[in-house]
Amino acid sequence: MAEVSATMVKELREKTGAGMMDCKKALAETGGDFTKAEEWLRKKGISRAAGKASRVAAEGMIGTYVHGGRIGVIVEVNCETDFVARNTDFQDLVKDVAMQVAAANPKFVSREEVPTEQLDKEKEIQRELLKQAGKPEAMWEKILVGKVEKYYEQVCLVDQLWVKDDKKKVGEMITERAAKIGEKVAVRRFVRYEVGEGIEKKKDDLAAEVAKTLGQA
C-alpha cells in the first residue's frame, strides 16, 4: 500500500466530505491516486452526502435519551425534509447521537465551535506538560499538533470515537448514515444533564462527627 500523509487525507476529506479513516483507506487502496480514491469512496457509498453540503437542512427532530435516571440528553439533528424526519433510519441516527452525548460527554458539536481562548489555554497546558517532561522546546509545536487533535477527539462530538464502533468517528458514522438516508444531515446542538452536576456537595468531617457521637454517648 502507498504511504498516505495527513495532508493527502485532509485534501480528500475536504473534496468528498468523507471521514478521515475512510479517506485514508481510499488513498491507500488506490496508491495515493486522488481520482481513483474519489471513485472508491463513491462506489462504497461514502461520499454521496458530500454533494449535499450546500443544501439547507432545516427540518429534523429533537431526540432525547435518559440513562439510569441520572443522565439526560436533548439533541437536535437536522435533515432537509419532514418526510425524512419521520424515517426510521433518521430517528435511529438521532437516538445514537443522543446516546453518544450521554456516554462520552462532548462539550461542542465540532471543532469550529471551540472558542479560541479555550484552545489557547489547552495549548498552554500542554506546553507546560512538555516542559515538565523534558521535551526539547524545538519539538513542542510539532508535538502540539497531535495533542490538539487528541483534545478535539475528547471535546468535539463529531471527532469522538463512536461508542458503538470505536473503529470510526461519530462524524464518519453520520456521513455514512446521511448517504443511506439520501439527504444532508447535521447535528445542530445538544444539551446534557447529570444529576448533581454543578452542585457543591456537602463534605462531612468524619472525625468531628465521631467525636460528637462519642460525646453524646
N, C-alpha and C positions, 0 to 999 in steps of 0.2 A: 504494500500500500504506500501511496505517496505521503510525504511529510506535509502535514496541514498546519499552517500557522494561525495564530489568533486573529491576525489581520484578515486573512482569507475567510475565516469563519464569519467575522463581523461584516465583511462586504457582502457575502452571500446572504446572510441573515437580513441585511437592510434591503436587498433586492427582492427577496422572496417572502419575508415575514415568517419564515420557518424558525423553529427553535435552534439554539446553538448546537446541541448534540446531534440533531438531525442534519444540520448544515455540515458539521464536521464529518459525519459518516458519509454524506453525499460526496463531499470532496475527496475523501479517502477512497471511496469505491470507484470514483471516476478519474483518479490520477491527478486531481487538482484542476481539472478542466471545468471552468465555470458554466459553460453552456450545457455540457453533459450533466453537471451537478444539478442545474435547474430542472432539466428534463427528468432526472432521477427523482427529485422531490415531487414533481408533478405526477409522475407515474405512481408514486406512493400515496398520492392524495394529500400531501402535507402542505403544499404551498398554494392551494386553491383559494384559501381565505385571504391571501396577500393582496389580490386584485380588488378586494372589497374595502381596503384600508381607508379610502377617501369617502366612502359612503357613510351616511349618518345612522347611528344605532340609537334611536330614541324610544323604542319600545322595550319590553323586557318584563322583569318581575322582581319583587322583593322576596328574598328567601330567608328563612330563619332556621336555626338549629340550636337545641339545648342539650348539653351534655351533663348527665348526672344531677341536674337541678342546680349546678354550681357555675357552669359556664354557658353563656348565651350569646348568639351571634345574629346580627341582622346584616344582610348583604344585598346590594343592588347590582344586578347583572343585566346589561342591555343587549338587545338584538334589533333587527330592522323592522320586523312586522309583529303584530299581535298574534298572528297565526302561529309563528314560530314560538312565541312566548308560551303558547298552550301546548307545545310539543313536548312529549315525554323526555326526549333526549336533552332538550334545553333545560327542563326542570331538574333532571338528574345532574346536569352540569352545575346548576345553581346550588343544589344541595351539596355537591362535592366541594365547591368553593367555600361554602359556609363551614363545612367540617374542617377544611384546611385551616381556616382562620381560627377556629376553636382549638385545634391541636397545636398549631405552630405559632400562634400569636404574632402575626406580622404587624408592623406599625404603619406601613404605606402600601398602596397598590403596586406602584412601580418606582424605579429609581429616580424618575423625573420628579417625583413628589418629595424627595428627601431635601430638606432645607440645606442651603449651602453652609450655614453656620454649624449645623449638626454634623455634616460631613467633615468640615474642617476640624471640629472637635475630636471626631473619631480618628482622623489622621494624626492629630497632635498626641493622642493617647498611644497610638501605635508607634509613633516615632520615639516616645519615651520608653516604651517597652523594648524597642530595638536597641536603644541606647543602653538600657539596663542589661540586655542580653549580650552586650559587647559586639554587636554587629558593626562593621565598618560604615561610617557615615556616608561614604560614596555609594553604598549599595541601598541605602534607605528608600530612595524614591522608587527604585525598581521593585523592591520587596513590597512597598506600599500598594502597588497596583494589584497584587494578589490579595493583600489584606482588605482592600476596599471591595473587591469582588466578593470576598467572604462576608463582609459586612452587609452588602446588598442581599446576599443569599439568606441572611438572618432576618432582616427587617422588611424586605420587599416581597409581597405576596407572589408576584409572577416569577421572581427569581428563586423562590424556595423550592426545595425538592418536594415533589408531590407525596403526601403521606401514604397514598395507596400504591405508589410505584416509585421508589427512590432512584430509578434509573432515568427519570425525566423530571423536568421542572414544571411548575404549575402553568407557566406561560406556554410551554410546549403542549401540555395537555389541553389547554383552552384552544390553541391553534388547531390541533387535530380534531377536536370536537366541532369547532366552527366550520371546518372543511366538510365534515359529515353533515352538519345541520344545513349548510349552504348559505349562510348569512354571516355578516360581520357580527362578532360577539365581543363585548368588552365589559370588564368589571369596573364599575364606576366608583363605588365606595363601600365601606363596611364599618361596623362598629362591634366591638367585643366587650362583653361584660363578664366580670368574675366576682362571685360573692366575696365581700370583704375587701375588695380592691380599693385602695385609697383611704381606707380607714386605719387610723393608728390604733393598733391593738394594745390593750392593757397588758403590761408586763408585771406580773405578781412577784413580789420579793419573797421567795420561798423561806429564807432564813427568818425574816420578820414574821411571817405567817406561823412558822413553827414555834417561835418564841412567844407569840401571842397566845397560841393554843396551849402551850405548856404553862403559861401564866394563869390561864383560866382553869387549869386542872386542879 
